[in-house]
């Protein structure tokens, strides 16, 4: 049986990467920037509530991503100058059945 965490961190080729970050703590957050490492794709997340930041990264070329890890680097910049980084890895699954139901 496949590990639940493996399923959560797996995406189909061609999907939009929906990005969410939750920031808590005593300092105010100025911005969160996300880079898809090894590519030119990046996004500045938008503060959608007190602690939640959201955004997305997508390009038509993502349909060609398959059977590979993608690393997203999240960089948070706080009002006091502190910068924190965190990497999140997702695996891209090539699934031809899924492509038959996707409208491009």
N, C-alpha and C positions, 0 to 999 in steps of 0.2 A: 504494500500500500504506500502511496506517495505521501511524503511528509506535508502536513498542512502549511507549514512555512514556505515550502517549495512552491506550492500552488499559489499562495498569496504573492510571492515575488516573481511569478512567471507571467509574461505577457505575450500576446500574439503579434507576429510581424504586422506592421501597418497601423497598429493602434496608437492613439494619442496618449502621451504620458501625462496623466493628471497629477499635478504636484500639490501636496499639502504639507504645511509645516505648522507646528504648534509651539509657540514661544511663551514660556512662563518665567517668572523670576522678578527680582526687585528692580532691574534696570529696564529702561524703555528701549524697544527694538526699533532701529531706524529702517533697516532693509534686510531682505533675504534674496540672495542671488543664487540661481541654480545653473550649473553647467553639465551638459552631457559630455563626459570626458572622451577625448579622442576625436571630437567633432567640433564644428563651429556653432552648434546649437546651444542656446542659453536662454534664460528667462529671469526677469525680475518678478518676484511674487508680489501680490497685492494683499494688503491687510483687509480682510473681509469681516473681522470681528475683533474683540479685545485681544484674543490670543491666536486666532487662526489666520494663516496666510495661504493664499492659493494662486495657482497659475497652471500653465501647461506648456509642453514642448511637443511640436508635431511638424513633420515635413513629409511630403509625398515619397521621399526616398526611404522612409521607414519600412515600406513594404518589402524592401530588399534585405532588411535585417532579419537574420534567422540563426538559430542555434548558437547564440553568443550571449555573453554577459554585457550589460550596459551599466556603467558606473555614473551615478549622478552625484556631483559635489554640491552640497548645500553650504552656503556661506552666509552667516548671520552677522550683521554689524549693529552694535549697540550704541546708544547715545553717549556713553562714556569712553568710546574708542575701542572697546573690547571686540574682537572678531573671533567667532567660533566657526569651525568647519566640521562637516560630517559627510561621509560617503555612504551612499545607498546603492546596492547592487541588485539589479533585476536580470532575469534570464529571458531571452526572446525565443519563443517556441515557433517553429514553422509548422503550420497546420493548414493544409489545403482545403479541408472541409470547411473551416471557418471562413476562408477566402470566398467560397461560393455564396455566402450569406452577407457579405460586406458590400455595401454600395459605395463606390468611389466616384 
